[in-house]
Amino acid sequence: MLVTNGRFSRNAAPFARSQRIHLVDRHLLARWAAGPQPLWTLLDHVPPAR
């Protein structure tokens, strides 16, 4: 997981998917911080544990 209070480049999302990395940008970080929901419920897809 990579968390930033900024933004990711256009190329970051495809690369992160290929490496099984979740990107949390300023908008998702704000949603996570503002509400009672756990982060994993806000992510698109949580990969299974290996």
C-alpha positions as CSV (number, residue, x, y, z in Angstrom):
1,M,0.0,0.0,0.0
2,L,1.2,3.5,-0.9
3,V,-0.5,6.4,0.9
4,T,0.0,10.0,-0.1
5,N,-1.7,13.3,0.8
6,G,-1.1,14.3,-2.8
7,R,-1.9,12.7,-6.2
8,F,-0.5,9.9,-8.2
9,S,0.6,10.2,-11.8
10,R,-1.4,8.7,-14.6
11,N,1.1,5.8,-14.9
12,A,0.9,4.9,-11.2
13,A,-2.4,3.0,-11.3
14,P,-1.4,0.5,-14.0
15,F,2.0,-0.1,-12.4
16,A,0.4,-0.5,-8.9
17,R,-2.0,-3.1,-10.3
18,S,0.8,-5.0,-11.9
19,Q,2.6,-5.1,-8.5
20,R,-0.5,-5.7,-6.4
21,I,-0.1,-2.4,-4.6
22,H,-3.1,-0.3,-3.4
23,L,-2.8,3.4,-4.0
24,V,-4.5,5.7,-1.4
25,D,-4.5,9.3,-2.6
26,R,-5.7,12.4,-0.9
27,H,-9.4,11.8,-1.7
28,L,-9.5,8.2,-0.4
29,L,-7.4,9.2,2.6
30,A,-9.9,11.9,3.4
31,R,-12.8,9.4,3.1
32,W,-11.0,7.0,5.3
33,A,-10.1,9.7,8.0
34,A,-13.7,11.1,8.0
35,G,-15.7,8.0,8.5
36,P,-16.1,4.9,10.6
37,Q,-15.4,2.6,7.6
38,P,-12.2,0.5,7.7
39,L,-9.8,1.1,4.9
40,W,-10.3,-2.3,3.3
41,T,-14.0,-1.5,2.7
42,L,-13.0,1.6,0.7
43,L,-10.4,-0.2,-1.6
44,D,-11.5,-1.5,-5.0
45,H,-10.2,-5.0,-4.4
46,V,-8.3,-6.6,-1.6
47,P,-6.1,-9.4,-2.9
48,P,-6.2,-12.7,-1.0
49,A,-3.4,-13.4,1.4
50,R,-0.7,-15.6,0.1
